[in-house]
Amino acid sequence: MNTPVPLVIAAHGTRVGAGVEACTALVDRVRRLLVDVPTVAAYVELVEPSIDEALASVLGGQTTPRAVVVPLMVGAGGHVREDIPEAIADGQRGVPDAEVAYAAHLGPDPRLRAAVRQRIASALDDWTPAETTVVLLGRGCSVPEANADHARLARLVWEEGGHARVVPAFIQVSHPSLGEALDEAYALGGRRLVVAPNFLFPGRLHAWTQQGINAWLADHPDAAVRLADVIGDCDELASVVVDRYRAAARTLDHAD
């Protein structure tokens, strides 16, 4: 029987304690689903251990060094395309015979879309979907394809959720910004608005979102805006991580 391939979960990292705690809880949830799989968390920045350090430690403890790295990212931006692969290469450098499978990023996955719709539904409270415009907020990056994926996600959330409209927006780097998207929604008649962050965990981005909403509302007193929660530690997210791990681990088994 093959020994389970260890899993390194490559998260973003944040200075916000609640975000670190939520990520740690998610990793523990994944461990409960993969009871025989050695699972460690690592981070692109701001939190230790780094991805290269965690991967080197995992590989160095095996006779036949193997590992799967799952990027804990909803979009295929610069971290997924550049930073994490570079960290994997650095982590492998001292173990030249190691086999490392780099799994696909998390989105778009129907389970994550369902989680986003659930967060929107909670924020709606006494509003109906049909009278509510949603601003779906992504991170934003310099990779056009990743930004286009977010715009596509907004369309899917619109068709699946039955809202009056779903407008894509970005908290940084790209456009439309949060304020621009709220302006667009308002110009189209939206007065009951929900901002839904497509973020995994609480952090500075979520705080910036609330600040942006407050600034916009100061100039639009006839509108109401509710902020939905982030995806967070949940079964849907954990199950996607597990599936990404298993698909990547199979590629290593087939290579034997």
Contacts in CASP RR format, 6 or more apart in sequence:
PFRMAT RR
TARGET T0000
AUTHOR 0000-0000-0000
METHOD contacts of the structure
MODEL  1
MNTPVPLVIAAHGTRVGAGVEACTALVDRVRRLLVDVPTVAAYVELVEPS
IDEALASVLGGQTTPRAVVVPLMVGAGGHVREDIPEAIADGQRGVPDAEV
AYAAHLGPDPRLRAAVRQRIASALDDWTPAETTVVLLGRGCSVPEANADH
ARLARLVWEEGGHARVVPAFIQVSHPSLGEALDEAYALGGRRLVVAPNFL
FPGRLHAWTQQGINAWLADHPDAAVRLADVIGDCDELASVVVDRYRAAAR
TLDHAD
2 253 0 8 1.000
2 256 0 8 1.000
3 64 0 8 1.000
4 34 0 8 1.000
4 36 0 8 1.000
4 37 0 8 1.000
4 38 0 8 1.000
4 249 0 8 1.000
5 37 0 8 1.000
5 66 0 8 1.000
5 67 0 8 1.000
5 68 0 8 1.000
5 101 0 8 1.000
5 249 0 8 1.000
5 252 0 8 1.000
5 253 0 8 1.000
6 37 0 8 1.000
6 38 0 8 1.000
6 39 0 8 1.000
6 40 0 8 1.000
6 58 0 8 1.000
6 62 0 8 1.000
6 66 0 8 1.000
6 67 0 8 1.000
6 68 0 8 1.000
7 30 0 8 1.000
7 34 0 8 1.000
7 37 0 8 1.000
7 38 0 8 1.000
7 39 0 8 1.000
7 40 0 8 1.000
7 67 0 8 1.000
7 68 0 8 1.000
7 69 0 8 1.000
7 70 0 8 1.000
7 245 0 8 1.000
8 40 0 8 1.000
8 41 0 8 1.000
8 42 0 8 1.000
8 51 0 8 1.000
8 54 0 8 1.000
8 55 0 8 1.000
8 58 0 8 1.000
8 67 0 8 1.000
8 68 0 8 1.000
8 69 0 8 1.000
8 70 0 8 1.000
9 27 0 8 1.000
9 30 0 8 1.000
9 39 0 8 1.000
9 40 0 8 1.000
9 41 0 8 1.000
9 42 0 8 1.000
9 70 0 8 1.000
9 72 0 8 1.000
9 241 0 8 1.000
10 42 0 8 1.000
10 43 0 8 1.000
10 44 0 8 1.000
10 51 0 8 1.000
10 69 0 8 1.000
10 70 0 8 1.000
10 71 0 8 1.000
10 72 0 8 1.000
10 73 0 8 1.000
10 84 0 8 1.000
10 87 0 8 1.000
11 23 0 8 1.000
11 41 0 8 1.000
11 42 0 8 1.000
11 43 0 8 1.000
11 44 0 8 1.000
11 47 0 8 1.000
11 72 0 8 1.000
11 200 0 8 1.000
12 43 0 8 1.000
12 44 0 8 1.000
12 45 0 8 1.000
12 46 0 8 1.000
12 72 0 8 1.000
12 73 0 8 1.000
12 79 0 8 1.000
12 200 0 8 1.000
13 19 0 8 1.000
13 20 0 8 1.000
13 23 0 8 1.000
13 43 0 8 1.000
13 44 0 8 1.000
13 45 0 8 1.000
13 46 0 8 1.000
13 47 0 8 1.000
14 20 0 8 1.000
14 23 0 8 1.000
14 46 0 8 1.000
14 47 0 8 1.000
14 201 0 8 1.000
14 203 0 8 1.000
14 204 0 8 1.000
15 46 0 8 1.000
15 203 0 8 1.000
15 204 0 8 1.000
16 202 0 8 1.000
16 203 0 8 1.000
16 204 0 8 1.000
16 207 0 8 1.000
18 201 0 8 1.000
18 202 0 8 1.000
18 203 0 8 1.000
19 201 0 8 1.000
19 202 0 8 1.000
19 203 0 8 1.000
20 47 0 8 1.000
22 200 0 8 1.000
22 201 0 8 1.000
22 202 0 8 1.000
22 232 0 8 1.000
22 233 0 8 1.000
23 41 0 8 1.000
23 72 0 8 1.000
23 200 0 8 1.000
23 201 0 8 1.000
23 233 0 8 1.000
24 41 0 8 1.000
25 233 0 8 1.000
26 72 0 8 1.000
26 200 0 8 1.000
26 201 0 8 1.000
26 232 0 8 1.000
26 233 0 8 1.000
26 234 0 8 1.000
26 237 0 8 1.000
26 238 0 8 1.000
26 241 0 8 1.000
27 39 0 8 1.000
27 40 0 8 1.000
27 41 0 8 1.000
29 233 0 8 1.000
29 235 0 8 1.000
29 238 0 8 1.000
30 39 0 8 1.000
30 238 0 8 1.000
30 241 0 8 1.000
30 242 0 8 1.000
30 245 0 8 1.000
31 37 0 8 1.000
31 39 0 8 1.000
33 238 0 8 1.000
33 239 0 8 1.000
33 242 0 8 1.000
34 242 0 8 1.000
34 245 0 8 1.000
37 245 0 8 1.000
38 58 0 8 1.000
40 49 0 8 1.000
40 54 0 8 1.000
40 57 0 8 1.000
40 58 0 8 1.000
41 54 0 8 1.000
42 49 0 8 1.000
42 50 0 8 1.000
42 51 0 8 1.000
42 53 0 8 1.000
42 54 0 8 1.000
42 55 0 8 1.000
43 49 0 8 1.000
43 50 0 8 1.000
43 51 0 8 1.000
44 50 0 8 1.000
44 51 0 8 1.000
44 79 0 8 1.000
44 83 0 8 1.000
44 84 0 8 1.000
44 87 0 8 1.000
49 57 0 8 1.000
50 87 0 8 1.000
51 69 0 8 1.000
51 84 0 8 1.000
51 87 0 8 1.000
51 88 0 8 1.000
51 91 0 8 1.000
52 87 0 8 1.000
52 88 0 8 1.000
52 90 0 8 1.000
52 91 0 8 1.000
53 91 0 8 1.000
55 67 0 8 1.000
55 69 0 8 1.000
55 87 0 8 1.000
55 88 0 8 1.000
55 91 0 8 1.000
55 92 0 8 1.000
55 100 0 8 1.000
56 90 0 8 1.000
56 91 0 8 1.000
56 92 0 8 1.000
56 93 0 8 1.000
56 94 0 8 1.000
56 95 0 8 1.000
58 67 0 8 1.000
59 65 0 8 1.000
59 66 0 8 1.000
59 67 0 8 1.000
59 91 0 8 1.000
59 92 0 8 1.000
59 95 0 8 1.000
59 98 0 8 1.000
59 100 0 8 1.000
60 95 0 8 1.000
65 95 0 8 1.000
65 97 0 8 1.000
65 98 0 8 1.000
65 99 0 8 1.000
66 98 0 8 1.000
66 99 0 8 1.000
66 100 0 8 1.000
66 101 0 8 1.000
66 252 0 8 1.000
67 98 0 8 1.000
67 99 0 8 1.000
67 100 0 8 1.000
67 101 0 8 1.000
68 100 0 8 1.000
68 101 0 8 1.000
68 102 0 8 1.000
68 103 0 8 1.000
68 245 0 8 1.000
68 248 0 8 1.000
68 249 0 8 1.000
68 252 0 8 1.000
69 84 0 8 1.000
69 88 0 8 1.000
69 100 0 8 1.000
69 101 0 8 1.000
69 102 0 8 1.000
69 103 0 8 1.000
69 248 0 8 1.000
70 103 0 8 1.000
70 241 0 8 1.000
70 244 0 8 1.000
70 245 0 8 1.000
70 248 0 8 1.000
71 79 0 8 1.000
71 80 0 8 1.000
71 84 0 8 1.000
71 102 0 8 1.000
71 103 0 8 1.000
71 105 0 8 1.000
71 106 0 8 1.000
72 106 0 8 1.000
72 200 0 8 1.000
72 241 0 8 1.000
73 79 0 8 1.000
73 80 0 8 1.000
73 105 0 8 1.000
73 106 0 8 1.000
73 200 0 8 1.000
74 105 0 8 1.000
74 106 0 8 1.000
74 107 0 8 1.000
74 108 0 8 1.000
74 112 0 8 1.000
74 198 0 8 1.000
74 199 0 8 1.000
74 200 0 8 1.000
74 231 0 8 1.000
75 105 0 8 1.000
75 106 0 8 1.000
75 107 0 8 1.000
75 139 0 8 1.000
75 146 0 8 1.000
75 149 0 8 1.000
75 150 0 8 1.000
76 105 0 8 1.000
76 143 0 8 1.000
76 145 0 8 1.000
76 146 0 8 1.000
76 149 0 8 1.000
77 141 0 8 1.000
77 143 0 8 1.000
77 146 0 8 1.000
78 141 0 8 1.000
78 142 0 8 1.000
78 143 0 8 1.000
78 146 0 8 1.000
80 105 0 8 1.000
81 143 0 8 1.000
84 102 0 8 1.000
85 102 0 8 1.000
88 100 0 8 1.000
88 102 0 8 1.000
92 98 0 8 1.000
92 100 0 8 1.000
99 252 0 8 1.000
99 255 0 8 1.000
101 248 0 8 1.000
101 249 0 8 1.000
101 251 0 8 1.000
101 252 0 8 1.000
102 248 0 8 1.000
103 244 0 8 1.000
103 245 0 8 1.000
103 247 0 8 1.000
103 248 0 8 1.000
104 244 0 8 1.000
104 247 0 8 1.000
104 248 0 8 1.000
105 244 0 8 1.000
106 112 0 8 1.000
106 237 0 8 1.000
106 240 0 8 1.000
106 241 0 8 1.000
106 244 0 8 1.000
107 149 0 8 1.000
107 240 0 8 1.000
108 149 0 8 1.000
108 152 0 8 1.000
108 153 0 8 1.000
108 156 0 8 1.000
109 240 0 8 1.000
111 236 0 8 1.000
111 237 0 8 1.000
111 239 0 8 1.000
111 240 0 8 1.000
112 231 0 8 1.000
112 236 0 8 1.000
112 237 0 8 1.000
112 240 0 8 1.000
113 153 0 8 1.000
113 156 0 8 1.000
113 157 0 8 1.000
113 160 0 8 1.000
114 236 0 8 1.000
115 231 0 8 1.000
115 232 0 8 1.000
115 234 0 8 1.000
115 236 0 8 1.000
115 237 0 8 1.000
116 136 0 8 1.000
116 157 0 8 1.000
116 196 0 8 1.000
116 198 0 8 1.000
116 228 0 8 1.000
116 231 0 8 1.000
117 157 0 8 1.000
117 160 0 8 1.000
117 161 0 8 1.000
119 196 0 8 1.000
119 228 0 8 1.000
119 229 0 8 1.000
119 230 0 8 1.000
119 231 0 8 1.000
120 134 0 8 1.000
120 157 0 8 1.000
120 161 0 8 1.000
120 163 0 8 1.000
120 194 0 8 1.000
120 196 0 8 1.000
120 228 0 8 1.000
121 129 0 8 1.000
122 228 0 8 1.000
122 229 0 8 1.000
123 194 0 8 1.000
123 196 0 8 1.000
123 226 0 8 1.000
123 227 0 8 1.000
123 228 0 8 1.000
123 229 0 8 1.000
124 132 0 8 1.000
124 194 0 8 1.000
124 226 0 8 1.000
125 226 0 8 1.000
127 192 0 8 1.000
127 194 0 8 1.000
127 226 0 8 1.000
129 161 0 8 1.000
129 162 0 8 1.000
129 163 0 8 1.000
129 164 0 8 1.000
130 162 0 8 1.000
130 163 0 8 1.000
130 164 0 8 1.000
131 164 0 8 1.000
131 192 0 8 1.000
132 163 0 8 1.000
132 164 0 8 1.000
132 192 0 8 1.000
132 193 0 8 1.000
132 194 0 8 1.000
133 163 0 8 1.000
133 164 0 8 1.000
133 165 0 8 1.000
133 166 0 8 1.000
133 167 0 8 1.000
133 185 0 8 1.000
133 188 0 8 1.000
133 189 0 8 1.000
133 190 0 8 1.000
133 192 0 8 1.000
133 193 0 8 1.000
133 194 0 8 1.000
134 157 0 8 1.000
134 158 0 8 1.000
134 163 0 8 1.000
134 165 0 8 1.000
134 166 0 8 1.000
134 167 0 8 1.000
134 193 0 8 1.000
134 194 0 8 1.000
134 195 0 8 1.000
134 196 0 8 1.000
135 166 0 8 1.000
135 167 0 8 1.000
135 168 0 8 1.000
135 169 0 8 1.000
135 178 0 8 1.000
135 181 0 8 1.000
135 182 0 8 1.000
135 185 0 8 1.000
135 193 0 8 1.000
135 194 0 8 1.000
135 195 0 8 1.000
135 196 0 8 1.000
136 150 0 8 1.000
136 153 0 8 1.000
136 154 0 8 1.000
136 157 0 8 1.000
136 166 0 8 1.000
136 167 0 8 1.000
136 168 0 8 1.000
136 169 0 8 1.000
136 196 0 8 1.000
136 198 0 8 1.000
137 169 0 8 1.000
137 170 0 8 1.000
137 171 0 8 1.000
137 178 0 8 1.000
137 181 0 8 1.000
137 195 0 8 1.000
137 196 0 8 1.000
137 197 0 8 1.000
137 198 0 8 1.000
137 199 0 8 1.000
137 209 0 8 1.000
138 150 0 8 1.000
138 168 0 8 1.000
138 169 0 8 1.000
138 170 0 8 1.000
138 171 0 8 1.000
138 197 0 8 1.000
138 198 0 8 1.000
138 199 0 8 1.000
139 170 0 8 1.000
139 171 0 8 1.000
139 172 0 8 1.000
139 173 0 8 1.000
139 198 0 8 1.000
139 199 0 8 1.000
139 205 0 8 1.000
140 146 0 8 1.000
140 147 0 8 1.000
140 150 0 8 1.000
140 170 0 8 1.000
140 171 0 8 1.000
140 172 0 8 1.000
140 173 0 8 1.000
140 174 0 8 1.000
141 147 0 8 1.000
141 173 0 8 1.000
141 174 0 8 1.000
142 173 0 8 1.000
142 174 0 8 1.000
147 170 0 8 1.000
147 174 0 8 1.000
150 168 0 8 1.000
150 170 0 8 1.000
150 198 0 8 1.000
151 168 0 8 1.000
153 168 0 8 1.000
153 198 0 8 1.000
154 166 0 8 1.000
154 167 0 8 1.000
154 168 0 8 1.000
155 166 0 8 1.000
157 163 0 8 1.000
157 166 0 8 1.000
157 196 0 8 1.000
158 165 0 8 1.000
158 166 0 8 1.000
164 190 0 8 1.000
165 185 0 8 1.000
165 188 0 8 1.000
165 190 0 8 1.000
167 176 0 8 1.000
167 181 0 8 1.000
167 184 0 8 1.000
167 185 0 8 1.000
168 176 0 8 1.000
168 181 0 8 1.000
169 176 0 8 1.000
169 177 0 8 1.000
169 178 0 8 1.000
169 179 0 8 1.000
169 180 0 8 1.000
169 181 0 8 1.000
169 182 0 8 1.000
170 176 0 8 1.000
170 177 0 8 1.000
170 178 0 8 1.000
171 177 0 8 1.000
171 178 0 8 1.000
171 197 0 8 1.000
171 205 0 8 1.000
171 208 0 8 1.000
171 209 0 8 1.000
172 205 0 8 1.000
176 184 0 8 1.000
178 195 0 8 1.000
178 209 0 8 1.000
178 212 0 8 1.000
178 213 0 8 1.000
178 216 0 8 1.000
179 212 0 8 1.000
179 216 0 8 1.000
182 193 0 8 1.000
182 195 0 8 1.000
182 213 0 8 1.000
182 216 0 8 1.000
182 220 0 8 1.000
182 225 0 8 1.000
183 216 0 8 1.000
185 193 0 8 1.000
186 193 0 8 1.000
186 220 0 8 1.000
186 223 0 8 1.000
190 223 0 8 1.000
191 222 0 8 1.000
191 223 0 8 1.000
191 224 0 8 1.000
192 223 0 8 1.000
192 224 0 8 1.000
193 223 0 8 1.000
193 224 0 8 1.000
193 225 0 8 1.000
193 226 0 8 1.000
194 225 0 8 1.000
194 226 0 8 1.000
194 227 0 8 1.000
194 228 0 8 1.000
195 209 0 8 1.000
195 213 0 8 1.000
195 225 0 8 1.000
195 226 0 8 1.000
195 227 0 8 1.000
195 228 0 8 1.000
196 228 0 8 1.000
197 205 0 8 1.000
197 206 0 8 1.000
197 209 0 8 1.000
197 227 0 8 1.000
197 228 0 8 1.000
197 230 0 8 1.000
198 231 0 8 1.000
199 205 0 8 1.000
199 206 0 8 1.000
199 230 0 8 1.000
199 231 0 8 1.000
200 230 0 8 1.000
200 231 0 8 1.000
200 232 0 8 1.000
200 237 0 8 1.000
201 230 0 8 1.000
201 231 0 8 1.000
201 232 0 8 1.000
201 233 0 8 1.000
202 230 0 8 1.000
202 232 0 8 1.000
206 230 0 8 1.000
209 227 0 8 1.000
210 227 0 8 1.000
213 225 0 8 1.000
213 227 0 8 1.000
216 225 0 8 1.000
217 223 0 8 1.000
217 225 0 8 1.000
231 237 0 8 1.000
END
